[in-house]
Structures are given as C-alpha cells and as structure tokens.
C-alpha cells in the first residue's frame, strides 16, 4: 500500500464508521435503541473500529517509512 493511501484511510475510516453507524441507527434501529443510548454507542463503536483497523494501518505505515 502506498503512503498516501494509508494516510487517507487513517483519516476516512473513523469518519465513514460514524457516518454509516448514524445512518443505520436512524433508519433501522431507532425503534429499538434510544437516542441517548445511540449517542453513547457512537464513540464506543468508532473507538473499537478505529483501534482494530488503524493500529494495523499505523504498523504498515511504520514499516514503509522504516524501509526508506
């Protein structure tokens, strides 16, 4: 993966995660999840997805920069 691609993915993964979650929550889960619970779940979900995916991307980025 190229350096620019990794940088853009690091930027957009949390953004898209929050956007997709908010869409799904408001379109399909609103009768089941209260607004307060949804507001608490949003940062938790973004954090979990961010930690799992972004740590791998940062590792790849570190390897690529060490090779240079």
N, C-alpha and C positions, 0 to 999 in steps of 0.2 A: 504494500500500500504506500502511496506517496504521502509526503509530509503535509501537503495542502489538504489532501483528502481526510487525513486523520484530524487535522485541526478543525475542519468544517464539521466532521462527525462529532467531535467533542463538543462543539458549540450547539449543534442541532438536536442531538439525541435527547437531552433533557427537555428542550422546547417542544419537540414533537411528542414526547411522552406525556407531558402535561396537556397538550392540545388534544391528543387522542383520548386521554382519560376524561377530560372535561366534556368532550363531545359524547362519549359513550355514557357517561354519568347522567348528563342532562337529557339525552334522547331515550335511553333504555332503563336506567337504574333509578330514576327519580322517585318512582313509587315505592322503591324498596330501601333506598338509602336516604336519610335525611340530609338537608343541606349542610348542617353542622358536621355530621359525620363525614360527608364527602369533602368538606373543606379540610378536615383533619387528615383524611386519607391521601389527598393530593400530594402534599410534600413527602409523605412516607413512601408513596409509590415512586415519585420522581427520584428520591434518595436511593431506594433499593435498585431501581433500574440503572441509575447513574453509577452506583458503586459496582454493580456487576459488569456493566459494559465499558464504562470509562476507565476502570483500572486496567483492563486488557488493552484498551487503546493507548493509554499512557505507557504501558510496557512496550508496546510496539514502537511508539514514538521514541522512547528512550533507546531501544536497540538501534533504531535507524540513525539517531543522532550520534551514538557511540561509534558506529561504523565509519562515520565521516571523519 
